[in-house]
Amino acid sequence: MNTPDTIYVAGHRGMVGSAIVRQLRAAGHPASHIVTRTHAELNLTDQAAVRAFFARTKPQQVYLAAAKVGGIHANSVFPADFIYQNLMIAANVIEAAFCNGVRKLLFLGSSCIYPKLAPQPMSEHALLTAPLEATNEPYAVAKIAGIKLCESYNRQFGASHGVDYRSVMPTNLYGPGDNYHPENSHVIPALIRRFHQARMAGTPEVAIWGSGKPMREFLYVDDMAAACVHVMNLAKADYEQHTQPMLSHINVGSGSDLTIAELAHSVARITGFEGGIRFDASKPDGTPRKLMDSSRLHSLGWQAKVDLPAGLALTYQDFLQHAAAH
């Protein structure tokens, strides 16, 4: 009987990190072999602290889901924080992992790594082909650096040290543990809060910014966690057959998208809001479409399981349990 690997999940309190911990537990990994640290216990931007932590705990696998994240407003106001902290997190964790003999690491990026005007659906090959969206460029550059760190350690130390560091790029995620803050949440949690409050207050109509025509793709966070574990556990030969040494990241999406208007009506149904929905076309729409090409992952044997209606219902239950009172 092999002793199970000790697995460090960086960012376990975030929406994705907590889902990865759930996924690992469901797959039979004992809690005693899943290592986590809060930000108060371990500041990942502190190189000495990260090195000491790895030297002490000696994990065999690392899921790097920790990041400084925020919406358009936060990215615009604090660009230095976003690029510095995310660069430091990636560099410190990946270097400390290597120095302490970690052979398997999974880095989590973001769909914002792709050019602002990337052809749709966005394939992995679009990386570094054109300028990024200006508002989150600092964050995106740090995430691109994380991909390139993984690739560079593989190229330099893969043969000599057995290093096998991989990267996954999720589409828009939602689900339990999301941020339902009134000002700085993403579209699904924001809509859930607004429609719920409108129903509770008996508001006859909800107004939504934009025309409702832009199309977006969404993935339930537990599907993302399942994809992370799937990619981490792929045989090296299978992973290398579907990637390239300097184009090794893998998109993770649901494979389908819908308009913001369709999404709004779906959320209204889930929350029981029966009033009207008005779209304010005088407000900005953003990018017309953002769909990931996830064919690389599909060819590696993974598909999303939770469809949007089921995922929205589960997310609304999470909102009612944890955020409705706030």
N, C-alpha and C positions, 0 to 999 in steps of 0.2 A: 504494500500500500504506500503510494507516494504521499509525502507530506504536501498539503496544498500550498501554493505560492502565497507569500505575503504580498498584498496588493495595496499600494498607496493611491488613494483617490484625492487629488488636489482640487479644492473647491467643492467639498461635499455638501456644503450648506446651500449652494446655488441650485437652480431648478434642474440643470443637467447633471451636476455632480451627485445630487441626492437621488436622482433616477438611476444613475449608474450603480450606486450602492444598493438600491432596491433590486436591480437586475442581478448583481453579483450574489446577493443573499438568496434570491429566488433560484439561482443556478446551483446553489448548494455550498457556496463559499462560507465557511464559518465566520461569525462576526469577529472572532479573535484574530483572524488573518486579514482583515480589512482595516488598514491604518488611515486615520483621518486626523486633521488638525484644523482648529478654527484660526481665523486671521489673528486673533489675540494670542493664540498659542505659538503661531509660526507665521512671521511676515515673509512672504515669498520674494519680496523685493530686497531682502537682507541676505546677501550672498553667504556671509559667515554662518548665519543661523540655518540657512538651507543646507549648507554642507554638513554642519554638525548634526542636523536632523537625519540626513541620509546615512551618515556614518554610524549613527546610533541605532536606527531602525532597520537598515539593510533590506528594503523591499525588493522583490524580484520583478514586479510589474508596476508601472505607473500610468494612471489615467490623468492627464493634465487638463482638467476642466476649469481651473481657476483663471479668472480674468477680471479686470476692471471693466465693467460694462455700463452703458447708459444710452439714452435716446439722443435724438438730433441736438436738442438743447444742450445737454451735458457735454456732448462731443464738441460743440461749437465754443463753449465757454472754457472748457478745461482740456484743450488739445495736448498740452505738455504732460498732464497727468496720465492721459490715455496712452500716449506713445511710450513714455518712460516706464510706467508701471507694468504694462503688458510686455514690453521688451525684457525687462528685468525678470519677470516671472518666468518667461520662456527660457531665457539664457541660464538663469540660476538653477532651475529644476532640471533641465536637460543636461547641463554640465555636471551637476552633482549626481544625477542618476548614472551617467557614464563613469564618473570617478569611483562609484561604489558598486560597479559590476552589474547594473541593471541592463538586461539585454532587450526587454520588451517595454516599449513606451508608446502611448497613444496621445497625440496632441490634438486638441479640439480647436478648430478655427471658426470661420464665419463666412457666410456667402458674400459679405462686403469686400472680400479679397478680390473680387472680379471687377473689371473695368465698368465704369458708369454706363457705357453704351455697349456692353457685351452682347453678342448675338444670343437670341433666345431659342431654345433653352440653353443655359450657360453650362458649357462643358469644362472639364478640368483644363483643357488646352487654352482656354481664354486667359488664364493667369498671366500677368505681366505683358499683355499685348496692347494696352491702351491706358489712358489716365483713369484714376479712381474717382469715385464720388467724393467731392471736396469736403463735405461735412464730416465724414468719418474716415478720411484718409489716414490720420495718425494711428487710429485703432487698426485699420486694415493693414498698414505697413508693418505694424508689430506682429500681426497674425501671419503675414507672409514671411516675416523673419523666422517665426516659429516653424513653419513648413521647411524653410531652407536650413535651419539648424538641424532638424531631423534628417533631412537628406544628406547634409554635409557629414554628420557623424556616421551615417550608414556608409557613405562612400569612403571615408577615411578609416573607419574602424569595423566595418561589417565583416570583412574577411578575417582580420586579426583578432577581434574581440567578440565576434558573434552579435554585434549590435544590430537591432532590428526595430527602428523607430518609425512609426507610421502617423499619418495625419488624416483627419476627417473634417469635412466642411458641411455643417448643417444648414438647411434652409431655415425659414422662420419657425421657431419652436413655441409651443404653448403647452399648458397642462398644470398638474399639481405643483405647488411651490412657486408659481409665477408671481410677478410683481403687479399688484392691482392698484398701485398709487394713482390718484386722480390726474396728476400732471405728467409723470414721466414713465408711464407704462406703455407697452406695445399694444398693437391694435386689438387683438382678441381680449386680453384682460380689461382694456379700456372700455370696449363695447359691452362686455359682461357687466361691469360696474354701472355704466350709464343706463343700460336697459333695465337692470335690476332696480336701480334707484327710481327710474321713471315709473316702473310698475308699482313700486311701493308708495310713491307719491301721487299716483293717479294722473301723471302728466300725459296730455293727449298726444304729444308729438315729440320725437327725438330728432334733432338736427345733427347731421354728420358732415364734416369738412369734405370738400371735393365733390366730383361728379358721381362717384361710386363706380366708375368704369375701370380704373386700374386693376390689374390682375395680380394676385399674390398666391404663393404656395405655402402651406402650413403642414407641420409634422408634429404629432403628439410626442411629448418628451420621453415617454417610456419606450416608444418605437426608436427614438434616437439612441437611448441607452442600450437597447438590444442590438442596434447596428454597431455601436462602439465595441461591445463585447464580441460580436461576430467578426469584425475587422481585426481586433486584437488577436483572436484565436485562429485566424486563417493560417494555413500552412504557408511558410515563407515562399515556397515555389509558386503557389497559387497567387499570392499577393504580387509577386514580381512578374508573373505572366500578364497581369492586367494593369501594371503601372510601369513607369520608367524611373531610372535613378534620379533624374532631375525634374520629374513630373509625377510625383508619387502620391499626391493627396487624392482623396476619394470624396466625391459629393454624396451627401445623404439627404434625400428628399422623399416626399410622398409620391412624386411623379405626376401630380395633377394640380391645377390651380383653379381659382374662381375669382369673380369680380368682388370688389369691396361691398357692392350693393347686395350680392348674393350672400356674402358673409354676414352682413348686418341683419338681413332677414332671418338667417339661420340662428343667430344669437338671440334675436327677438323671440323666436319660437321657443328656444331652450329655456329662456328666462320667464316666459309667460307674458311678455309685453304684447298688448293687442292694439296699441295706438298706431299713429302714423309715423313714417320715416321720411324725412326730407333731406335731400342732398344739396349742399350749398356749393354750386359750381364756381362761385367767385373765389373760393379758397383753393390753395394749390393741391394738385393731385399726386405729385411725386412721379417716380418712374412708372411708365405705362405698364410694364410687365417685368416680373422677376421670377423666373422658373429655373430650377436646377435640372441639368441633365444627369440623372442618377443611373444611367445604363451601365456604367462601370461597376457599380455596387450590385445591381441586379444580376449581372453576369457572374458575380462572385457569390450568388446564392441567397441574397437577402431582399425581402420586400416588406414594406410597411404593413402593419396588421390593423391598426385602429383608424377607422374612417372618421371624417370630420364630425358628423352628427354625434357619434359615440364619444369622441374626444371632447367635444364641446360640453356634452352632458356631464362627463366626469370632471371637467374643469369648473363648471358651474357649481357642482357639489363641493369642490375644494374651496371655491370662493365663499360659499355659504358657511362652511365650517371655520374658515380662517380670516376672512377679510370683510365680510358683509357688515360687521358691526363697526368697522373703523371708518 
